[in-house]
Amino acid sequence: MFQPQHYGLYFTDESVQRARKQRDQEPFRSAWTLLRQRKPLDLLALAQHQGLLYRFDGDDEAGARAVRILEQDSPAPSQAAGFVEAAATVMTWAQCFEMVRDHPTFSQPGEWMRQFASAVDDLNQPGHDLLFDEQVWLNALNLVASIVLEQEASFKQAANQFREIVRQDIHPEGYLRRAAVGPAGESLKRMLLAAQALILTAEAATHAGENLWAFNERGVSALTSAPYLLYYYYYPEKWRWDSKPEGDTIPVEGESHLTIEAVQELYQRHAGLWEMAQHQSWSKDRETLLAAIRPVYDLWGGGLVTLTHGTTEARRKRFGLF
């Protein structure tokens, strides 16, 4: 049932209460510290940070600051942005809006939504053939926009597209073959970002009444790509996916030119997907990675995701996860 919460897009009041109750336990302790110490300079990151302070710390002044940013800055992305960056930027503005749309100082949310709808429409205009990761991010944006704008038909369409991607494009082993097509040397990044867009889609949809996390076809779900990709955080030299000139996407023979420093920086910049995946289905391997990089902050992936989706040792024991 389509039922937008208009609270935080990727989290609910239950998430807030859990983080408050467990503020003295890791990983929440370090996440709270980062929330209160962080001072973003970028306007989008600042709006997101202030929105999180409003929701989690009950800071009305922070909420008012986020509202002022939303009222003064356009949700349209920079014209210089690549397609994925553009879609992710507009999605992040949507998260900021959802966190403070009920703030008493927000006098004209309708005007912001008009500008937001225009930005979404612009990204949906045919311009060039989209690569697979771009298609997945566009679908994620369309689902998020349908929540913000309360458009049930568009929500169902995006949810159905998500299911089709899971059915057709995620291999049971975890790779997304179509994500290999594109500029050489960037196939790992495309596959990682496609997986993140699917996870964000599942999370947003679930909080709007459609549990896409539960969708499973032939043993494949939104979570299937996570274990496959996690391996390459430690062994990027084993990566073989790339595009051949004729468009074939079988693994390329020969040595990978990826460095462990570049790959680990990429994974850490988009680490929100690991925290959200861990919240859904605990894994020892993911926990090893998260223990090394928490608290997770991911601008495109929900912000301070350890605060919103962290998992404590007590919760794992309670659910028999050891």
N, C-alpha and C positions, 0 to 999 in steps of 0.2 A: 504494500500500500504506500503510495506516494505521500510522505508526511515530513516536509522539511522542518528541521528543528530551529534554524536561524540562531545558532548559538556559537559555534566555532568551526563549522564545516567539517573538520576532521576529529572533533572531540565533543563531549557532552558535559553537563554538570557533574555527572558521575566521575568523569575523568578529573575534574577540578577537586572534588571531594577526596578522591583517592590520593592525589598529589599532596593535598593539605594534611591528610591523616598520616601519611607516610613521609612527611618532610624531613624527618630525622634519620631516615634509612636511605642507603644508597640503592638505586642511582638518583633518587629524588633530591637528596641533600645537595649534591653538586649541581644539579639542574636549578634548584632554587637560588643557589649562590650566583650562578651565571645569569639568571633572570634579573637579579637585583644589581649586578655589577656591570652588565653589558651596556655599552653606550654606542649604538649604531649611528653612523653618519649618513648612510644612504636613506632617502626618504621612505622607500618601500620597506626596507628592513626596520626602520624606526617605527613606522605605522604598525607593522606586525608585532614588534616588541612591546609597544604601548598597549596594543590589543590584548596580548598575553598577560601583561601586568593587570589590566582591567579585569579580565576573567579570573585569573588564578589568584591574584593578590588583593582583589577587591579595590583596586586603586582607581577611583572615579576620575581623578585628575589625569591619569594616564589615558583613560578612555576618552576624555575630552581632547587630549592632544592628538590621539589617533583620528578622531572625528575631524579636527581642523586640517590634518594632512589630507584626508579623503576629500574634504570640501575644496581644498585648494589645488590638489594635484590630480591630473587626469589618469584614469586607468589604462589609457592607450599606451602600448609599448613604444620604445624608441624605433624609429624607422631603420636604424642601423642594426637592429637585433635580428639574429637568425630566427627561423620559424619556431623552433622548440623554445628558445629563450623568450620569444614574444608570447607564445601560449602560456608558458609557465609564469611569466610576469603578470599577465592578466588574471590567471588563476590565483596568484598570491594576493593581488589586490582584492579578489573576491573573498579570500579568507579573512583579510583585514576588515572588510566591510561586515561580514557575518559576525565577527566578534563584537562589533560596536554598533550594529544597526539599531539596537534598542536603547542606546545611550540617550539620556534626556536632552543633551545638547545637539543631537543630530536633527537639525530642523528640516533639512531637505534631502532625505534619503532617496526620494523619487528621482531627483535630478542626477544624483550619482548613478543610480541604476540605469538611467537613460544613456549616460555616457558609457557605462560598462557594456550595455547591450550593443551599442554602436561599435565598440572595440571588438566584441565577439563576432559581430556580423562581418567586420572587415577581414578578420582572419578566416572566415568561412568562404570568402569570395574566391572563385577560381583564379589562380594566378599561374601556378606551375604545378607539375606533378609532385606530390608530396612523397618523401621517403617514408618508410614504414614507421620509424620512431615519431616522425612528424604527424602522421595519421593518428597514432595512438594518443599523442598529446592533444591533438585537436579534439578527439572524442572525449578525453578527460575534461577539457575546457568546456565542451558543450554540455556535459553532464553537470558540472559545477554551475554553469550559467543557468541551467534549467532549475536548479535548487534556489539560487539567488532570486531569480525572476518568477519562480513558482509556475513553471511551464511543464505540466505533467506529460504531455505528448512528447516533448523534446527529451525529457528525462527517460521515458520508456525507450525511445529510439536509441539514445546513447547507451543505455543499459543493454539493449539487445545487441548493439555493435560490440560492446565489451564481451558478451558471451560468444559472439562469432569469432572474435580474435582468440579467445581461449580455446575454442573448438578447433580452429583452423591453423593457428600460427604458433602455438606453444607446443614444442615437441615434448613427449613424456620425459625425455632426459633433461629438459629444462631450457634448451636453446630456442631462440626465435630466428629461424632461418632468414626471413625477409629483412630482419634488421641488419644483416650482413651487407645488403646492397647499399652502395653509396661510396663516397670518397674513400680511397684506400687509407688504411692506417687508423680509421676511426670506428671500426665495426664494434669494438668492445664498448666504446662510449655509447654508440647507438643502441646496443642491446641492453646496457645498463639503464639508460634513460627510458627506453620502452618499458622495461620491467617496473621502473618507478612510476610511470604514468598509470600502468595497470593497477598498481597497489593503491595509489591515490584515488583512482576511480572507485575501486572496491570500498575503500574507507569512507569516502564522501557519500556514496550511494547507500551504504549500510546505515549511516546516521540519518538518511532521508527516507528510510522505510523499505529499502530493497537490499537484502543481504547478499551482495555479490561476492563476499568472501566465501559464502557457502556453495557458490556455483562450482560444480565439478563435472567434467566430461572426460571419460576414458582415463580417469585418475589424474587429470590435469586441472589446475586451478590457478588463480592469480599468484599463489605462492610457489608454483613449480619452478620458476626461473631463479628464485633466490639461492637455493643450494648450489645450482650449477654455476652461477656467477661468483658466488663467494669463493670458490676454489681459486679463481684467477687473481684475487687480492694478494694471495701468497705466491702464486706461480704464473705471473703474466707471461713468462717466456714460453709457456705451453699453449698460449692462444694461437689458434690457426684459422679462425674465421676471417674472411675478407672477401672483397668483390674482385672477380676477374673481369677483364675488359668486356667479355661477351655477356656479362650479367650473371654468370653461374655463381652460386653461393656455397659450393662445397668447401670444406676446409682447405686452406692454401698450404702447400708443402713448403718446408723451409723454416728458417728461424724467425721468431717474432722479434720485432724491433721495439716492443713496449718495454719501458723501464719500470722497475718496481716502485720507484719514487713517484713517477707520473701516475701510475695506476692507483697507488694507495691514496694519493692526493685527490684523484677523481672520485674514488669510492667514499672517502671521508667527506667530500663536498656534497655528495648526494646520499649521505648515510641515513636519512630519514626512512628510507625504504627498509633498512635492516631493523630499525627500532619498531616500525609498524608491523613488519612480518613477525618479529619476535613476540609482540603483544598478542598476535593471533595464534601463533604456534611456536612454542618454545623449542629452541634447538641449542645444543651444547656448542656446536661450531659457531653459530651466530653470536652466542654469548661471549665466546672467546674474543671475537672481533669487537663487539660492543664494549667489553670491559676495557679494551685498549684505547677506545676513541670517545667514550662518554665524558661529559654530557654532549649529546648529539644536537648540533644546530644545523639546520638545512633550510635555507631561505625558500626554495621551491617546494620542499617536501614537508611543509607544515610548521617550520620555525624551530622552536626548542622542543624537539620531538621526544627527548628523554623525559621532559616534564609532562607532556601530554600522554605518552604511551609507555613510560618506563615499566619494567617488571622487576619486582623485588624477589629476593631469595625466599621470603616467607610465602609469597604467592605461588612460587614454583613448587615448594614443598606441599602446600595445601592442595594443589591440583595434581599431586603425584608426578611432577615433572622431573624428579631425580631418579 
